[in-house]
Amino acid sequence: MRRDERFTVDGHVQVEIELTAGSVTIRTSESGTVQVSADTNGSAELDISQMGDTIAVRQGRRSRSARVVLDVPVGTDVSVKGASVGVSARGALGSLRTKTASGDVDAEDVVRLDLSMSSGDARIGVVRDEASITTASGDAVVRSVGGRLQATLASGDLRAESVAGDIEAGTAAGDVVIGRCDGSVVAIRTVSGDIHIGLPGGIRVDPEISTMSGKVRLPDAAPVADPSVERRPVRLRLRTVSGDIRVDRAR
């Protein structure tokens, strides 16, 4: 059964979603309204309400599945909790927080990211500030992070094209590939997986690199353009049990 609700909002909007199972699609616009459309096999078990500028969508325990589509203002903060829920976000959001047992997360543009998933892949475009990713089984791919990146993956790969802040990442079985990191502290560890990271030029690296069963490949030493100019220090901590480590100069 289908339900449609429309709410007027004035300030900074927050959306809280709790589903047993199903999917959540979020689209942004410039309007001062929140439009909620829901398809569910138990409409009486779905509560949609407003308190100030907070919109809540909660599914009853007896409902099997729900498909929820929300049109929200640009910059809305979104929180999603559930057992088996997929999340797709289009447009520019504020913070995006998810805590799900299974389901993929796909988002284009967020200010802050906090993902916690037991099983599922994350495909993220732009994170303008900090990002935190925790998965038990699944890959995480991020185009860019404007602040610090913290990630813990049990079984899956972590890939990011660029990270402006520090990195603290670990995987049990998976590769970590960072195209460019401009942070001052890079700490990455894997049990079974490779590490590949790109660092900018003009820095002074304090390295601590180790692997029990794997190869280490480092770039050739580059000439210093001006020895009198103090270079920015970077602490580099890379460790694998079984895997290769490669450090390149980022473009």
C-alpha positions in Angstrom: 0.0 0.0 0.0 1.2 3.5 -0.8 1.4 6.5 1.5 2.4 10.1 0.7 3.1 12.7 3.3 4.3 16.3 3.0 5.8 18.4 5.7 6.8 22.1 5.9 10.2 22.9 7.5 11.9 26.2 8.3 15.4 25.5 9.7 18.0 22.8 9.4 16.2 19.5 8.7 16.9 16.1 10.3 15.5 12.8 9.0 15.5 9.7 11.1 14.5 6.4 9.4 14.1 3.0 11.1 13.1 0.1 8.9 13.1 -3.7 9.4 13.8 -4.3 5.7 13.6 -2.5 2.4 15.1 0.5 0.7 15.6 4.2 1.3 16.0 6.7 -1.6 16.9 10.3 -0.7 16.7 13.2 -3.2 17.6 16.8 -2.5 16.0 20.0 -3.7 15.9 23.7 -2.7 12.4 23.6 -1.3 11.4 24.1 2.3 9.4 20.9 2.4 10.0 17.2 3.0 8.0 14.8 0.8 7.8 11.2 2.0 6.4 8.4 -0.3 6.3 4.9 1.1 5.2 1.5 -0.4 4.7 -1.1 2.2 2.9 -4.4 2.7 1.6 -3.2 6.1 0.8 0.5 5.9 -0.6 0.6 9.5 2.8 -0.5 10.7 4.6 2.5 9.2 4.7 5.7 11.4 5.6 9.0 9.6 5.7 12.0 11.9 7.2 15.5 12.4 8.5 17.2 15.5 9.8 20.6 14.7 12.3 20.2 11.8 12.8 16.5 12.5 11.0 14.0 10.3 10.8 10.5 11.5 9.9 7.3 9.5 9.6 4.2 11.6 8.4 0.7 10.6 6.7 -1.6 12.9 8.2 -5.0 13.7 5.5 -7.0 12.0 6.0 -5.3 8.6 8.1 -7.3 6.2 9.4 -4.7 3.8 9.1 -1.0 2.9 10.3 1.2 0.1 10.7 4.8 1.2 11.5 7.8 -1.1 12.2 11.2 0.5 12.6 14.6 -1.2 14.5 16.8 1.3 16.1 20.2 1.3 19.8 20.5 0.4 22.0 20.0 3.6 19.6 17.7 5.4 21.1 15.4 8.0 19.9 11.8 7.5 20.1 8.8 9.9 19.1 5.3 8.8 18.9 2.2 11.0 17.7 -1.3 10.1 18.3 -4.9 9.6 18.3 -5.3 5.8 18.1 -1.8 4.2 19.7 -0.4 1.1 20.3 3.4 1.0 20.7 5.6 -2.1 21.3 9.4 -1.7 21.2 11.8 -4.6 22.3 15.4 -4.2 24.1 17.3 -1.4 23.3 16.1 2.1 24.6 17.2 5.5 25.6 14.2 7.6 24.7 10.7 6.6 24.7 8.0 9.3 23.7 4.4 8.8 23.7 1.4 11.0 22.4 -1.7 9.2 22.9 -5.5 9.2 22.9 -5.8 5.5 22.4 -3.5 2.4 24.4 -1.3 0.2 24.9 2.4 0.6 25.3 4.7 -2.4 25.7 8.5 -1.8 26.8 11.3 -4.1 27.7 14.2 -1.8 27.7 14.5 2.0 29.4 16.8 4.6 30.1 14.0 7.1 29.8 10.2 6.8 29.4 7.6 9.5 28.6 4.1 8.1 28.3 0.9 10.1 27.3 -2.2 8.2 27.6 -5.9 8.8 27.3 -6.9 5.2 27.1 -4.6 2.2 29.1 -2.4 -0.1 29.6 1.4 0.2 30.0 3.6 -2.9 30.5 7.2 -1.9 31.3 10.3 -4.1 32.3 13.4 -2.1 32.7 13.6 1.7 33.5 17.2 2.4 34.6 16.7 6.1 35.3 13.5 8.0 34.4 9.9 7.1 34.0 6.9 9.3 33.4 3.4 7.7 32.9 0.1 9.5 32.0 -3.1 7.7 32.2 -6.8 8.5 31.8 -8.0 4.9 31.9 -5.6 1.9 33.9 -3.1 -0.1 34.1 0.6 0.5 34.9 3.0 -2.4 35.1 6.8 -1.9 36.0 9.4 -4.5 37.3 12.1 -2.1 37.4 12.9 1.6 37.9 16.5 2.7 39.0 15.6 6.3 40.0 12.5 8.3 39.3 9.0 7.1 38.8 6.2 9.6 37.9 2.8 8.3 37.7 -0.8 9.7 36.9 -3.6 7.4 36.8 -7.3 8.3 36.5 -8.7 4.7 36.6 -6.2 1.9 38.7 -3.6 0.0 39.0 0.1 0.9 39.6 2.5 -2.0 39.7 6.3 -2.1 41.0 8.6 -4.8 42.0 11.4 -2.5 42.0 12.1 1.3 42.8 15.6 2.5 43.3 14.6 6.2 44.8 11.8 8.3 44.1 8.2 7.6 43.5 5.4 10.1 42.5 2.2 8.4 42.6 -1.6 8.9 41.4 -4.7 7.1 41.5 -8.3 8.0 41.2 -9.6 4.4 41.3 -6.9 1.8 43.4 -4.3 0.0 43.7 -0.6 0.9 44.3 1.7 -2.1 44.6 5.5 -1.5 45.4 7.5 -4.6 46.5 10.6 -2.7 46.7 11.5 1.0 47.6 15.0 2.1 47.3 14.2 5.9 50.1 14.3 8.4 49.4 10.8 9.9 48.8 7.7 7.7 48.3 4.5 9.6 47.2 1.5 7.6 47.3 -2.2 8.6 46.1 -5.4 6.9 46.3 -9.0 7.8 45.8 -10.5 4.3 45.9 -7.7 1.7 48.0 -5.2 -0.2 48.5 -1.5 0.7 49.0 1.1 -2.1 49.2 4.7 -1.2 50.2 7.9 -3.0 51.9 10.8 -1.2 52.5 14.4 -2.5 55.9 15.8 -3.1 57.6 18.3 -0.8 57.1 16.4 2.4 59.4 14.8 5.0 58.3 11.2 5.7 58.9 9.5 9.0 58.3 5.8 7.9 57.6 2.7 9.8 56.8 0.0 7.2 56.7 -3.8 7.7 55.4 -6.9 6.1 55.9 -10.5 7.2 55.2 -12.1 3.8 55.2 -9.6 1.0 57.2 -7.0 -1.0 57.8 -3.3 -0.3 58.1 -0.9 -3.2 59.1 2.7 -2.5 59.7 5.7 -4.9 63.2 6.8 -5.7 64.5 9.7 -3.6 63.6 13.0 -5.2 66.0 16.0 -5.1 65.2 18.8 -2.7 64.4 22.0 -4.5 65.4 24.3 -1.6 67.1 22.7 1.4 66.4 25.8 3.5 62.7 25.4 3.3 61.3 23.2 6.1 59.2 20.3 4.6 55.9 19.2 6.2 56.4 16.1 8.3 54.3 13.0 7.6 54.1 10.0 9.9 53.8 6.9 7.7 52.8 3.6 9.5 52.1 0.8 7.0 51.9 -2.9 8.2 50.8 -6.1 6.6 51.0 -9.7 7.7 50.6 -11.2 4.2 50.6 -8.6 1.5 52.6 -6.2 -0.6 53.2 -2.5 0.3 53.6 0.2 -2.4 54.2 3.9 -1.9 54.1 6.2 -4.9 54.3 9.9 -5.6 50.8 11.3 -6.1 50.2 13.5 -9.1 
